[in-house]
Amino acid sequence: MNILGISGSLRVGSTNAQVLQAVARLLPSSAQLTIFDGLDSLPHFSPERDTDNVPEGVRALREAIGQAQAVIICTPEYAFGIPGVLKNALDWCVSTVLFDQKPLAAISASPGYAGGERAMASLLPTLMALNAHIPTGCSLVLSSIRNKMDASGEIIDAGTEQALQRLVNELMAFC
Ligand SMILES: Cc1cc2nc3c(=O)[nH]c(=O)nc-3n(C[C@H](O)[C@H](O)[C@H](O)COP(=O)(O)O)c2cc1C
């Protein structure tokens, strides 16, 4: 089973990308997670290039989503919302049916005490517009994330590890 991971952070050493890697280690052996690495090569969304002259990076994104049985998005919160690069990527999918009923898990990790609560509040309606299917238990806000992983990105907090495992189990059960 192919699972596509999308990190909303372009930062080298991103905690959200590290959470995705931790999720990959929790997947059953029948599933493998590939993290999409082309978010920063997507041009700004333009309706004029949505169906004709579709940019190469957008084609790659759409193909990766199309080939995945499920998607896991893990994103930081920027200015109480989701990063522009992630919203841009999702906008490039609005005219497609790629997310239609696609099982999807949404995670937002932040070093703050509220986690990425407001990013999640902004992400979920966008995913609803795309008609993605978020099974029960497949959205997760992780607060104080830097205290919950070590320098190598290993999750060192048992509660966080369990919450991620539950999310993985729910998503897999749906696939
Ligand atoms: C432009 C910018 C805006 C941010 N806004 C928020 C915010 O609204 N809420 C929050 O909890 N953290 C905010 N942060 C802090 C990020 O959560 C933190 O940098 C986080 O580690 C980014 O995720 P990453 O490690 O995956 O890159 C912001 C960071 C940046 C660079």
The ligand as a MOL file (V3000), in Angstrom:
LIG
                    3D

  0  0  0     0  0            999 V3000
M  V30 BEGIN CTAB
M  V30 COUNTS 31 33 0 0 0
M  V30 BEGIN ATOM
M  V30 1 C 6.4160 32.4520 9.7110 0
M  V30 2 C 6.1510 31.6470 10.9360 0
M  V30 3 C 4.9400 31.7390 11.5840 0
M  V30 4 C 4.6860 30.9410 12.7080 0
M  V30 5 N 3.4490 31.0240 13.2910 0
M  V30 6 C 3.1430 30.1610 14.2920 0
M  V30 7 C 1.8270 30.1030 14.8410 0
M  V30 8 O 0.9330 30.8280 14.4390 0
M  V30 9 N 1.5780 29.1920 15.8040 0
M  V30 10 C 2.5460 28.3220 16.2740 0
M  V30 11 O 2.2450 27.4880 17.1470 0
M  V30 12 N 3.7980 28.3610 15.7980 0
M  V30 13 C 4.1240 29.2450 14.8210 0
M  V30 14 N 5.3810 29.2800 14.2900 0
M  V30 15 C 6.4050 28.4100 14.8700 0
M  V30 16 C 6.4120 27.0610 14.1820 0
M  V30 17 O 5.3810 26.2530 14.7310 0
M  V30 18 C 7.7680 26.3880 14.3890 0
M  V30 19 O 8.7630 27.1570 13.7660 0
M  V30 20 C 7.7590 24.9640 13.8880 0
M  V30 21 O 8.8970 24.3070 14.3650 0
M  V30 22 C 7.7230 24.9180 12.3910 0
M  V30 23 O 7.5740 23.5940 11.9720 0
M  V30 24 P 8.7670 22.7470 11.3700 0
M  V30 25 O 9.6760 22.4030 12.5090 0
M  V30 26 O 8.0990 21.5430 10.8100 0
M  V30 27 O 9.4490 23.5830 10.3310 0
M  V30 28 C 5.6740 30.0610 13.1830 0
M  V30 29 C 6.9050 29.9920 12.5380 0
M  V30 30 C 7.1490 30.7560 11.4240 0
M  V30 31 C 8.4870 30.6240 10.7160 0
M  V30 END ATOM
M  V30 BEGIN BOND
M  V30 1 1 1 2
M  V30 2 1 2 3
M  V30 3 2 2 30
M  V30 4 2 3 4
M  V30 5 1 4 5
M  V30 6 1 4 28
M  V30 7 2 5 6
M  V30 8 1 6 7
M  V30 9 1 6 13
M  V30 10 2 7 8
M  V30 11 1 7 9
M  V30 12 1 9 10
M  V30 13 2 10 11
M  V30 14 1 10 12
M  V30 15 2 12 13
M  V30 16 1 13 14
M  V30 17 1 14 15
M  V30 18 1 14 28
M  V30 19 1 15 16
M  V30 20 1 16 17
M  V30 21 1 16 18
M  V30 22 1 18 19
M  V30 23 1 18 20
M  V30 24 1 20 21
M  V30 25 1 20 22
M  V30 26 1 22 23
M  V30 27 1 23 24
M  V30 28 2 24 25
M  V30 29 1 24 26
M  V30 30 1 24 27
M  V30 31 2 28 29
M  V30 32 1 29 30
M  V30 33 1 30 31
M  V30 END BOND
M  V30 END CTAB
M  END
